[in-house]
Amino acid sequence: MTGNDFSAELRDLNTTLDSVTAVLDLDALTREKTELEAAALAPDLWDDVNHAQKVTSRLSYVQNELNRVGSLRQRLEDVEVLWELAASEDDTSVEAEVDKELTELRKSIDELEVRTLLSGEYDEREALVSIRSGAGGADSSDFSEQLMRMYLRWAERHGYSTEVYDVSYAEEAGIKSATFAVKAPYAYGTLSVEQGTHRVVRISKYDNQGRRQTAFAAVEVVPVVEQTDDIEIPDDEIRVDVYRSSGPGGQGVNTTDSAVRITHLETGIVVSCQNERSQLQNRATAMSVLKAKLLQRKRDEEQAKMDELRGSVAASWGEQMRSYVQHPYQMVKDLRTGWESANVMAVYDGDIDGLIEAGIRWRKQQDNRRDTTV
């Protein structure tokens, strides 16, 4: 890399980071951090557990964002000093170190830039993720369980807390369905691009002839409902069933009818929760999930009306938004963005940031195109 190349790259990175920090509004984040730190020290904070969790979660997020920007700014200054050292001593090993650091800085700043694209009404909320097996028999159920693990591992990699509300196990292998929460700011905006139909192509381990099998699973992502949301569900619009919690193979988890299934009669939406031993707790959680799904349904209907008024159909997540091919070659490819990776196992292990970031940028482009038609 020449001196001119380095200067141009460094200037571009600084400009991008300046744009990102302007959108993030560091002054406002710093003020919010001070307010949250004071709230976290209140002696009665944990009298309201839900409120306390929101305060501590938001404080952790704000602190991480400020530290992240500060660290990137410091690394840009450090790499400039390192380049001057390499140039003065004509040290090729240091130049290689500079090239590596610039590549890593570009990746980190691009990741931060993606966060600024999350400006939807509910993007900053926590997320409820539901996975449901589709066509493909036991392979679909097994694939659904792999997807669930993929998202949980992704959350773990980022230090996000999760809570599994319900898992319905399939008879032969894997799961029929599952619902879990990702409890982190902007989890909904980030994961919402994962919604759609996922397809796997592989040699089936459930076929005694070892034939290739195609299977499908559906992923649904909705924002967690807050108290300010206007979602009322009268008792006469739901049916509540209680049953005994079960594990893989139908194994009983406890001996009481603590699991709760709620059916919304008008829409047919069914939600379940069996992660708590208390029937009341499971019912409260199931109602929260139902409200989130109804809120998303309301948003979808409003979006459909807007699309009809525009005279054009918005780009849909549609069928087979992503393929996971394990035979005859190895490839994960997102059919909307074109993003692909030959390391399928890494993706299954939660390395999906590239997929998510490409999806967020793609969605922003679709939004901009729709706006120009208004």
TORKOL-4160 file (C-alpha; in steps of 0.2 Angstrom, whole numbers, padded with zeros to 4 digits, m for minus):
374
<pt num="1" X="0000" Y="0000" Z="0000"/>
<pt num="2" X="0007" Y="0017" Z="m0005"/>
<pt num="3" X="0006" Y="0032" Z="0006"/>
<pt num="4" X="m0008" Y="0040" Z="m0005"/>
<pt num="5" X="m0018" Y="0024" Z="m0004"/>
<pt num="6" X="m0016" Y="0023" Z="0015"/>
<pt num="7" X="m0021" Y="0042" Z="0017"/>
<pt num="8" X="m0036" Y="0039" Z="0006"/>
<pt num="9" X="m0042" Y="0024" Z="0015"/>
<pt num="10" X="m0039" Y="0032" Z="0032"/>
<pt num="11" X="m0049" Y="0048" Z="0027"/>
<pt num="12" X="m0063" Y="0037" Z="0020"/>
<pt num="13" X="m0064" Y="0027" Z="0037"/>
<pt num="14" X="m0064" Y="0043" Z="0047"/>
<pt num="15" X="m0078" Y="0051" Z="0036"/>
<pt num="16" X="m0089" Y="0035" Z="0038"/>
<pt num="17" X="m0086" Y="0035" Z="0057"/>
<pt num="18" X="m0090" Y="0053" Z="0058"/>
<pt num="19" X="m0107" Y="0050" Z="0048"/>
<pt num="20" X="m0111" Y="0036" Z="0059"/>
<pt num="21" X="m0108" Y="0045" Z="0076"/>
<pt num="22" X="m0118" Y="0059" Z="0070"/>
<pt num="23" X="m0133" Y="0048" Z="0067"/>
<pt num="24" X="m0130" Y="0039" Z="0084"/>
<pt num="25" X="m0130" Y="0056" Z="0093"/>
<pt num="26" X="m0116" Y="0053" Z="0105"/>
<pt num="27" X="m0121" Y="0068" Z="0116"/>
<pt num="28" X="m0138" Y="0061" Z="0118"/>
<pt num="29" X="m0131" Y="0044" Z="0122"/>
<pt num="30" X="m0120" Y="0051" Z="0135"/>
<pt num="31" X="m0134" Y="0060" Z="0143"/>
<pt num="32" X="m0144" Y="0045" Z="0143"/>
<pt num="33" X="m0130" Y="0035" Z="0151"/>
<pt num="34" X="m0129" Y="0047" Z="0165"/>
<pt num="35" X="m0148" Y="0046" Z="0168"/>
<pt num="36" X="m0148" Y="0027" Z="0167"/>
<pt num="37" X="m0133" Y="0025" Z="0179"/>
<pt num="38" X="m0143" Y="0036" Z="0192"/>
<pt num="39" X="m0158" Y="0025" Z="0189"/>
<pt num="40" X="m0148" Y="0009" Z="0192"/>
<pt num="41" X="m0142" Y="0015" Z="0209"/>
<pt num="42" X="m0160" Y="0019" Z="0215"/>
<pt num="43" X="m0163" Y="0008" Z="0231"/>
<pt num="44" X="m0180" Y="0003" Z="0225"/>
<pt num="45" X="m0175" Y="m0002" Z="0207"/>
<pt num="46" X="m0178" Y="m0020" Z="0209"/>
<pt num="47" X="m0196" Y="m0018" Z="0217"/>
<pt num="48" X="m0201" Y="m0019" Z="0199"/>
<pt num="49" X="m0191" Y="m0033" Z="0191"/>
<pt num="50" X="m0197" Y="m0029" Z="0173"/>
<pt num="51" X="m0193" Y="m0011" Z="0175"/>
<pt num="52" X="m0176" Y="m0015" Z="0183"/>
<pt num="53" X="m0172" Y="m0027" Z="0168"/>
<pt num="54" X="m0176" Y="m0014" Z="0155"/>
<pt num="55" X="m0165" Y="m0001" Z="0164"/>
<pt num="56" X="m0150" Y="m0012" Z="0166"/>
<pt num="57" X="m0152" Y="m0019" Z="0148"/>
<pt num="58" X="m0153" Y="m0002" Z="0141"/>
<pt num="59" X="m0138" Y="0004" Z="0151"/>
<pt num="60" X="m0127" Y="m0010" Z="0145"/>
<pt num="61" X="m0132" Y="m0006" Z="0127"/>
<pt num="62" X="m0128" Y="0012" Z="0129"/>
<pt num="63" X="m0112" Y="0009" Z="0138"/>
<pt num="64" X="m0107" Y="m0003" Z="0124"/>
<pt num="65" X="m0111" Y="0009" Z="0110"/>
<pt num="66" X="m0101" Y="0023" Z="0118"/>
<pt num="67" X="m0086" Y="0011" Z="0121"/>
<pt num="68" X="m0087" Y="0004" Z="0104"/>
<pt num="69" X="m0086" Y="0021" Z="0095"/>
<pt num="70" X="m0073" Y="0027" Z="0107"/>
<pt num="71" X="m0063" Y="0011" Z="0103"/>
<pt num="72" X="m0064" Y="0013" Z="0084"/>
<pt num="73" X="m0059" Y="0031" Z="0085"/>
<pt num="74" X="m0044" Y="0026" Z="0096"/>
<pt num="75" X="m0039" Y="0012" Z="0084"/>
<pt num="76" X="m0040" Y="0024" Z="0069"/>
<pt num="77" X="m0027" Y="0036" Z="0078"/>
<pt num="78" X="m0016" Y="0021" Z="0082"/>
<pt num="79" X="m0016" Y="0014" Z="0065"/>
<pt num="80" X="m0010" Y="0031" Z="0058"/>
<pt num="81" X="0004" Y="0031" Z="0071"/>
<pt num="82" X="0009" Y="0013" Z="0066"/>
<pt num="83" X="0009" Y="0018" Z="0047"/>
<pt num="84" X="0021" Y="0032" Z="0051"/>
<pt num="85" X="0032" Y="0020" Z="0060"/>
<pt num="86" X="0032" Y="0008" Z="0046"/>
<pt num="87" X="0036" Y="0022" Z="0033"/>
<pt num="88" X="0050" Y="0029" Z="0043"/>
<pt num="89" X="0059" Y="0012" Z="0046"/>
<pt num="90" X="0053" Y="0004" Z="0029"/>
<pt num="91" X="0047" Y="m0011" Z="0039"/>
<pt num="92" X="0037" Y="m0023" Z="0028"/>
<pt num="93" X="0031" Y="m0033" Z="0043"/>
<pt num="94" X="0023" Y="m0017" Z="0051"/>
<pt num="95" X="0015" Y="m0013" Z="0034"/>
<pt num="96" X="0007" Y="m0030" Z="0034"/>
<pt num="97" X="0000" Y="m0027" Z="0051"/>
<pt num="98" X="m0007" Y="m0010" Z="0046"/>
<pt num="99" X="m0016" Y="m0018" Z="0031"/>
<pt num="100" X="m0023" Y="m0031" Z="0042"/>
<pt num="101" X="m0029" Y="m0018" Z="0055"/>
<pt num="102" X="m0037" Y="m0007" Z="0041"/>
<pt num="103" X="m0047" Y="m0022" Z="0035"/>
<pt num="104" X="m0053" Y="m0026" Z="0052"/>
<pt num="105" X="m0057" Y="m0007" Z="0055"/>
<pt num="106" X="m0067" Y="m0007" Z="0039"/>
<pt num="107" X="m0077" Y="m0022" Z="0044"/>
<pt num="108" X="m0081" Y="m0015" Z="0062"/>
<pt num="109" X="m0086" Y="0002" Z="0055"/>
<pt num="110" X="m0097" Y="m0005" Z="0042"/>
<pt num="111" X="m0105" Y="m0016" Z="0055"/>
<pt num="112" X="m0108" Y="0000" Z="0066"/>
<pt num="113" X="m0115" Y="0009" Z="0050"/>
<pt num="114" X="m0128" Y="m0005" Z="0048"/>
<pt num="115" X="m0135" Y="m0001" Z="0065"/>
<pt num="116" X="m0139" Y="0017" Z="0059"/>
<pt num="117" X="m0151" Y="0009" Z="0045"/>
<pt num="118" X="m0162" Y="0002" Z="0059"/>
<pt num="119" X="m0175" Y="0017" Z="0060"/>
<pt num="120" X="m0191" Y="0007" Z="0059"/>
<pt num="121" X="m0205" Y="0010" Z="0071"/>
<pt num="122" X="m0201" Y="m0005" Z="0082"/>
<pt num="123" X="m0183" Y="m0009" Z="0076"/>
<pt num="124" X="m0176" Y="m0004" Z="0093"/>
<pt num="125" X="m0186" Y="m0017" Z="0103"/>
<pt num="126" X="m0182" Y="m0035" Z="0109"/>
<pt num="127" X="m0187" Y="m0049" Z="0097"/>
<pt num="128" X="m0198" Y="m0064" Z="0098"/>
<pt num="129" X="m0192" Y="m0078" Z="0086"/>
<pt num="130" X="m0203" Y="m0092" Z="0080"/>
<pt num="131" X="m0197" Y="m0107" Z="0070"/>
<pt num="132" X="m0209" Y="m0119" Z="0062"/>
<pt num="133" X="m0204" Y="m0135" Z="0052"/>
<pt num="134" X="m0212" Y="m0137" Z="0034"/>
<pt num="135" X="m0211" Y="m0149" Z="0020"/>
<pt num="136" X="m0198" Y="m0162" Z="0022"/>
<pt num="137" X="m0203" Y="m0174" Z="0036"/>
<pt num="138" X="m0189" Y="m0178" Z="0049"/>
<pt num="139" X="m0176" Y="m0168" Z="0039"/>
<pt num="140" X="m0187" Y="m0152" Z="0041"/>
<pt num="141" X="m0189" Y="m0155" Z="0060"/>
<pt num="142" X="m0170" Y="m0158" Z="0061"/>
<pt num="143" X="m0166" Y="m0142" Z="0051"/>
<pt num="144" X="m0178" Y="m0132" Z="0061"/>
<pt num="145" X="m0169" Y="m0137" Z="0077"/>
<pt num="146" X="m0152" Y="m0132" Z="0068"/>
<pt num="147" X="m0160" Y="m0115" Z="0064"/>
<pt num="148" X="m0165" Y="m0113" Z="0082"/>
<pt num="149" X="m0147" Y="m0117" Z="0088"/>
<pt num="150" X="m0140" Y="m0105" Z="0075"/>
<pt num="151" X="m0150" Y="m0090" Z="0081"/>
<pt num="152" X="m0146" Y="m0094" Z="0100"/>
<pt num="153" X="m0128" Y="m0096" Z="0096"/>
<pt num="154" X="m0128" Y="m0080" Z="0087"/>
<pt num="155" X="m0136" Y="m0071" Z="0102"/>
<pt num="156" X="m0123" Y="m0080" Z="0113"/>
<pt num="157" X="m0109" Y="m0073" Z="0102"/>
<pt num="158" X="m0115" Y="m0055" Z="0105"/>
<pt num="159" X="m0118" Y="m0057" Z="0123"/>
<pt num="160" X="m0137" Y="m0056" Z="0121"/>
<pt num="161" X="m0148" Y="m0065" Z="0134"/>
<pt num="162" X="m0162" Y="m0077" Z="0127"/>
<pt num="163" X="m0177" Y="m0086" Z="0134"/>
<pt num="164" X="m0185" Y="m0101" Z="0126"/>
<pt num="165" X="m0204" Y="m0100" Z="0129"/>
<pt num="166" X="m0210" Y="m0116" Z="0120"/>
<pt num="167" X="m0203" Y="m0130" Z="0110"/>
<pt num="168" X="m0213" Y="m0144" Z="0102"/>
<pt num="169" X="m0203" Y="m0159" Z="0099"/>
<pt num="170" X="m0205" Y="m0170" Z="0083"/>
<pt num="171" X="m0207" Y="m0189" Z="0086"/>
<pt num="172" X="m0192" Y="m0194" Z="0075"/>
<pt num="173" X="m0180" Y="m0180" Z="0077"/>
<pt num="174" X="m0179" Y="m0161" Z="0079"/>
<pt num="175" X="m0193" Y="m0149" Z="0083"/>
<pt num="176" X="m0210" Y="m0146" Z="0076"/>
<pt num="177" X="m0209" Y="m0128" Z="0082"/>
<pt num="178" X="m0201" Y="m0116" Z="0094"/>
<pt num="179" X="m0203" Y="m0099" Z="0101"/>
<pt num="180" X="m0189" Y="m0089" Z="0110"/>
<pt num="181" X="m0185" Y="m0071" Z="0115"/>
<pt num="182" X="m0169" Y="m0062" Z="0111"/>
<pt num="183" X="m0168" Y="m0049" Z="0124"/>
<pt num="184" X="m0157" Y="m0035" Z="0118"/>
<pt num="185" X="m0160" Y="m0017" Z="0111"/>
<pt num="186" X="m0163" Y="m0018" Z="0092"/>
<pt num="187" X="m0164" Y="m0037" Z="0092"/>
<pt num="188" X="m0181" Y="m0035" Z="0082"/>
<pt num="189" X="m0174" Y="m0023" Z="0069"/>
<pt num="190" X="m0158" Y="m0034" Z="0067"/>
<pt num="191" X="m0167" Y="m0051" Z="0066"/>
<pt num="192" X="m0182" Y="m0046" Z="0056"/>
<pt num="193" X="m0173" Y="m0048" Z="0040"/>
<pt num="194" X="m0172" Y="m0067" Z="0044"/>
<pt num="195" X="m0190" Y="m0069" Z="0042"/>
<pt num="196" X="m0196" Y="m0080" Z="0028"/>
<pt num="197" X="m0194" Y="m0098" Z="0022"/>
<pt num="198" X="m0177" Y="m0106" Z="0024"/>
<pt num="199" X="m0172" Y="m0121" Z="0013"/>
<pt num="200" X="m0160" Y="m0135" Z="0016"/>
<pt num="201" X="m0153" Y="m0147" Z="0003"/>
<pt num="202" X="m0143" Y="m0162" Z="0010"/>
<pt num="203" X="m0141" Y="m0181" Z="0010"/>
<pt num="204" X="m0154" Y="m0186" Z="0022"/>
<pt num="205" X="m0148" Y="m0196" Z="0038"/>
<pt num="206" X="m0166" Y="m0202" Z="0040"/>
<pt num="207" X="m0167" Y="m0210" Z="0023"/>
<pt num="208" X="m0160" Y="m0228" Z="0023"/>
<pt num="209" X="m0155" Y="m0226" Z="0005"/>
<pt num="210" X="m0145" Y="m0210" Z="0008"/>
<pt num="211" X="m0154" Y="m0200" Z="m0005"/>
<pt num="212" X="m0153" Y="m0181" Z="m0006"/>
<pt num="213" X="m0168" Y="m0172" Z="0003"/>
<pt num="214" X="m0174" Y="m0155" Z="0002"/>
<pt num="215" X="m0183" Y="m0148" Z="0017"/>
<pt num="216" X="m0190" Y="m0131" Z="0023"/>
<pt num="217" X="m0193" Y="m0121" Z="0039"/>
<pt num="218" X="m0202" Y="m0105" Z="0042"/>
<pt num="219" X="m0194" Y="m0091" Z="0053"/>
<pt num="220" X="m0205" Y="m0078" Z="0060"/>
<pt num="221" X="m0199" Y="m0062" Z="0069"/>
<pt num="222" X="m0210" Y="m0050" Z="0079"/>
<pt num="223" X="m0206" Y="m0036" Z="0091"/>
<pt num="224" X="m0209" Y="m0038" Z="0109"/>
<pt num="225" X="m0225" Y="m0029" Z="0115"/>
<pt num="226" X="m0224" Y="m0015" Z="0127"/>
<pt num="227" X="m0237" Y="m0007" Z="0139"/>
<pt num="228" X="m0239" Y="0008" Z="0127"/>
<pt num="229" X="m0245" Y="m0003" Z="0113"/>
<pt num="230" X="m0264" Y="m0003" Z="0110"/>
<pt num="231" X="m0267" Y="m0022" Z="0109"/>
<pt num="232" X="m0282" Y="m0027" Z="0119"/>
<pt num="233" X="m0288" Y="m0045" Z="0119"/>
<pt num="234" X="m0305" Y="m0049" Z="0127"/>
<pt num="235" X="m0307" Y="m0065" Z="0136"/>
<pt num="236" X="m0321" Y="m0071" Z="0124"/>
<pt num="237" X="m0309" Y="m0070" Z="0109"/>
<pt num="238" X="m0297" Y="m0083" Z="0115"/>
<pt num="239" X="m0297" Y="m0101" Z="0121"/>
<pt num="240" X="m0285" Y="m0106" Z="0134"/>
<pt num="241" X="m0279" Y="m0125" Z="0136"/>
<pt num="242" X="m0268" Y="m0131" Z="0149"/>
<pt num="243" X="m0258" Y="m0147" Z="0148"/>
<pt num="244" X="m0242" Y="m0156" Z="0155"/>
<pt num="245" X="m0226" Y="m0150" Z="0148"/>
<pt num="246" X="m0216" Y="m0162" Z="0138"/>
<pt num="247" X="m0198" Y="m0164" Z="0131"/>
<pt num="248" X="m0190" Y="m0174" Z="0117"/>
<pt num="249" X="m0199" Y="m0190" Z="0113"/>
<pt num="250" X="m0214" Y="m0185" Z="0123"/>
<pt num="251" X="m0205" Y="m0187" Z="0140"/>
<pt num="252" X="m0214" Y="m0178" Z="0154"/>
<pt num="253" X="m0205" Y="m0162" Z="0161"/>
<pt num="254" X="m0216" Y="m0161" Z="0176"/>
<pt num="255" X="m0231" Y="m0169" Z="0184"/>
<pt num="256" X="m0243" Y="m0154" Z="0184"/>
<pt num="257" X="m0254" Y="m0146" Z="0170"/>
<pt num="258" X="m0243" Y="m0130" Z="0170"/>
<pt num="259" X="m0240" Y="m0128" Z="0151"/>
<pt num="260" X="m0252" Y="m0116" Z="0143"/>
<pt num="261" X="m0259" Y="m0115" Z="0125"/>
<pt num="262" X="m0269" Y="m0100" Z="0119"/>
<pt num="263" X="m0279" Y="m0099" Z="0103"/>
<pt num="264" X="m0285" Y="m0083" Z="0096"/>
<pt num="265" X="m0302" Y="m0088" Z="0089"/>
<pt num="266" X="m0303" Y="m0074" Z="0076"/>
<pt num="267" X="m0286" Y="m0076" Z="0067"/>
<pt num="268" X="m0282" Y="m0094" Z="0072"/>
<pt num="269" X="m0266" Y="m0089" Z="0079"/>
<pt num="270" X="m0260" Y="m0102" Z="0092"/>
<pt num="271" X="m0246" Y="m0099" Z="0105"/>
<pt num="272" X="m0239" Y="m0110" Z="0119"/>
<pt num="273" X="m0228" Y="m0108" Z="0134"/>
<pt num="274" X="m0221" Y="m0121" Z="0145"/>
<pt num="275" X="m0204" Y="m0114" Z="0151"/>
<pt num="276" X="m0211" Y="m0110" Z="0169"/>
<pt num="277" X="m0218" Y="m0122" Z="0182"/>
<pt num="278" X="m0232" Y="m0110" Z="0186"/>
<pt num="279" X="m0247" Y="m0110" Z="0175"/>
<pt num="280" X="m0250" Y="m0092" Z="0179"/>
<pt num="281" X="m0233" Y="m0087" Z="0173"/>
<pt num="282" X="m0234" Y="m0097" Z="0157"/>
<pt num="283" X="m0251" Y="m0089" Z="0154"/>
<pt num="284" X="m0244" Y="m0072" Z="0156"/>
<pt num="285" X="m0229" Y="m0076" Z="0144"/>
<pt num="286" X="m0241" Y="m0084" Z="0131"/>
<pt num="287" X="m0252" Y="m0068" Z="0131"/>
<pt num="288" X="m0237" Y="m0057" Z="0128"/>
<pt num="289" X="m0232" Y="m0068" Z="0113"/>
<pt num="290" X="m0250" Y="m0068" Z="0106"/>
<pt num="291" X="m0250" Y="m0049" Z="0108"/>
<pt num="292" X="m0234" Y="m0047" Z="0099"/>
<pt num="293" X="m0240" Y="m0058" Z="0084"/>
<pt num="294" X="m0257" Y="m0048" Z="0083"/>
<pt num="295" X="m0247" Y="m0032" Z="0083"/>
<pt num="296" X="m0236" Y="m0039" Z="0069"/>
<pt num="297" X="m0252" Y="m0044" Z="0060"/>
<pt num="298" X="m0259" Y="m0027" Z="0062"/>
<pt num="299" X="m0243" Y="m0019" Z="0054"/>
<pt num="300" X="m0244" Y="m0031" Z="0040"/>
<pt num="301" X="m0262" Y="m0027" Z="0036"/>
<pt num="302" X="m0257" Y="m0008" Z="0036"/>
<pt num="303" X="m0242" Y="m0011" Z="0025"/>
<pt num="304" X="m0253" Y="m0021" Z="0013"/>
<pt num="305" X="m0265" Y="m0006" Z="0012"/>
<pt num="306" X="m0251" Y="0006" Z="0008"/>
<pt num="307" X="m0244" Y="m0005" Z="m0005"/>
<pt num="308" X="m0261" Y="m0006" Z="m0013"/>
<pt num="309" X="m0263" Y="0013" Z="m0013"/>
<pt num="310" X="m0246" Y="0015" Z="m0021"/>
<pt num="311" X="m0251" Y="0004" Z="m0035"/>
<pt num="312" X="m0237" Y="m0008" Z="m0034"/>
<pt num="313" X="m0233" Y="m0023" Z="m0023"/>
<pt num="314" X="m0218" Y="m0021" Z="m0011"/>
<pt num="315" X="m0204" Y="m0034" Z="m0012"/>
<pt num="316" X="m0209" Y="m0049" Z="m0002"/>
<pt num="317" X="m0198" Y="m0060" Z="0009"/>
<pt num="318" X="m0208" Y="m0074" Z="m0001"/>
<pt num="319" X="m0203" Y="m0092" Z="m0002"/>
<pt num="320" X="m0186" Y="m0099" Z="m0001"/>
<pt num="321" X="m0177" Y="m0083" Z="0004"/>
<pt num="322" X="m0161" Y="m0093" Z="0009"/>
<pt num="323" X="m0154" Y="m0109" Z="0004"/>
<pt num="324" X="m0142" Y="m0120" Z="0014"/>
<pt num="325" X="m0135" Y="m0133" Z="0002"/>
<pt num="326" X="m0124" Y="m0147" Z="0009"/>
<pt num="327" X="m0124" Y="m0158" Z="m0006"/>
<pt num="328" X="m0118" Y="m0159" Z="m0019"/>
<pt num="329" X="m0108" Y="m0144" Z="m0013"/>
<pt num="330" X="m0107" Y="m0133" Z="0002"/>
<pt num="331" X="m0115" Y="m0116" Z="0001"/>
<pt num="332" X="m0127" Y="m0104" Z="0010"/>
<pt num="333" X="m0134" Y="m0091" Z="m0001"/>
<pt num="334" X="m0147" Y="m0078" Z="0002"/>
<pt num="335" X="m0158" Y="m0077" Z="m0013"/>
<pt num="336" X="m0163" Y="m0058" Z="m0010"/>
<pt num="337" X="m0145" Y="m0051" Z="m0007"/>
<pt num="338" X="m0134" Y="m0063" Z="m0016"/>
<pt num="339" X="m0123" Y="m0065" Z="0000"/>
<pt num="340" X="m0115" Y="m0082" Z="0001"/>
<pt num="341" X="m0103" Y="m0092" Z="0011"/>
<pt num="342" X="m0095" Y="m0110" Z="0008"/>
<pt num="343" X="m0094" Y="m0112" Z="0026"/>
<pt num="344" X="m0111" Y="m0120" Z="0031"/>
<pt num="345" X="m0105" Y="m0126" Z="0048"/>
<pt num="346" X="m0099" Y="m0109" Z="0053"/>
<pt num="347" X="m0116" Y="m0102" Z="0048"/>
<pt num="348" X="m0125" Y="m0116" Z="0058"/>
<pt num="349" X="m0114" Y="m0111" Z="0073"/>
<pt num="350" X="m0121" Y="m0093" Z="0073"/>
<pt num="351" X="m0109" Y="m0084" Z="0061"/>
<pt num="352" X="m0123" Y="m0075" Z="0052"/>
<pt num="353" X="m0118" Y="m0057" Z="0054"/>
<pt num="354" X="m0114" Y="m0055" Z="0036"/>
<pt num="355" X="m0131" Y="m0062" Z="0031"/>
<pt num="356" X="m0140" Y="m0051" Z="0043"/>
<pt num="357" X="m0130" Y="m0035" Z="0038"/>
<pt num="358" X="m0133" Y="m0039" Z="0019"/>
<pt num="359" X="m0151" Y="m0041" Z="0023"/>
<pt num="360" X="m0153" Y="m0025" Z="0032"/>
<pt num="361" X="m0144" Y="m0015" Z="0018"/>
<pt num="362" X="m0156" Y="m0024" Z="0005"/>
<pt num="363" X="m0171" Y="m0020" Z="0015"/>
<pt num="364" X="m0166" Y="m0001" Z="0016"/>
<pt num="365" X="m0164" Y="m0001" Z="m0003"/>
<pt num="366" X="m0181" Y="m0009" Z="m0006"/>
<pt num="367" X="m0188" Y="0005" Z="0006"/>
<pt num="368" X="m0180" Y="0019" Z="m0003"/>
<pt num="369" X="m0186" Y="0012" Z="m0020"/>
<pt num="370" X="m0204" Y="0011" Z="m0013"/>
<pt num="371" X="m0203" Y="0029" Z="m0007"/>
<pt num="372" X="m0198" Y="0035" Z="m0024"/>
<pt num="373" X="m0214" Y="0028" Z="m0031"/>
<pt num="374" X="m0225" Y="0038" Z="m0019"/>
